[in-house]
């Protein structure tokens, strides 16, 4: 699994779950909007593009990023 960094140095996994083109239906089914296929969370297509929310992760807007499991704050 490939990991990329956004402009704020936050690491993001390059999977369907982090893609701008993913859609999630009410029943939880994940759809790739570019290919119009049902896909799994870790699926990645050649047209992957980081979602807007993840592109902005790490900006100084008052939020924090916590380490999974320990809840230790790693980015203020």
QUIDAMO-V873289 format. One record per residue. N is the residue number from 1. RES is the residue in one letter. SS is DSSP state (~ for helix, > for strand, _ for the rest). PSI is psi in whole degrees, 0 to 359 (none if undefined). D_FIRST is the distance of its C-alpha to the first C-alpha in Angstrom with 1 decimal. Layout:
BEGIN
n,res,ss,psi,d_first
N,RES,SS,PSI,D_FIRST
N,RES,SS,PSI,D_FIRST
END
This chain:
BEGIN
n,res,ss,psi,d_first
1,X,_,129,0.0
2,X,_,142,3.8
3,X,>,133,6.6
4,X,>,163,10.0
5,X,>,143,13.5
6,X,_,182,16.3
7,X,_,344,19.9
8,X,_,14,20.6
9,X,_,28,18.0
10,X,_,129,16.1
11,X,>,135,12.3
12,X,>,131,10.5
13,X,>,135,7.1
14,X,_,82,6.9
15,X,_,172,7.7
16,X,~,323,11.3
17,X,~,335,12.5
18,X,~,11,12.4
19,X,>,143,13.9
20,X,_,332,17.6
21,X,_,3,18.5
22,X,>,146,17.7
23,X,>,143,20.8
24,X,>,123,21.4
25,X,_,169,24.7
26,X,_,329,27.2
27,X,_,4,26.3
28,X,_,356,22.6
29,X,_,133,21.6
30,X,>,129,18.7
31,X,>,135,19.8
32,X,>,114,18.2
33,X,_,333,21.3
34,X,_,327,20.8
35,X,_,350,20.6
36,X,_,46,22.6
37,X,>,149,20.7
38,X,>,133,19.8
39,X,_,163,16.0
40,X,_,164,13.9
41,X,_,320,12.1
42,X,_,5,8.4
43,X,_,145,9.9
44,X,_,133,9.4
45,X,_,169,12.4
46,X,_,343,13.7
47,X,_,19,15.7
48,X,_,137,13.2
49,X,_,131,15.1
50,X,>,135,14.7
51,X,_,155,17.2
52,X,~,318,20.5
53,X,~,320,20.3
54,X,~,331,17.1
55,X,~,327,18.6
56,X,_,355,21.6
57,X,_,134,20.0
58,X,_,355,21.8
59,X,_,152,25.0
60,X,_,73,28.2
61,X,_,15,29.3
62,X,_,346,30.2
63,X,_,170,27.0
64,X,_,158,24.9
65,X,>,128,21.4
66,X,>,147,21.5
67,X,_,127,19.5
68,X,_,135,18.3
69,X,_,308,20.7
70,X,_,342,23.3
71,X,_,18,23.8
72,X,_,132,24.6
73,X,>,124,24.7
74,X,>,338,22.5
75,X,>,127,23.2
76,X,_,none,26.7
END
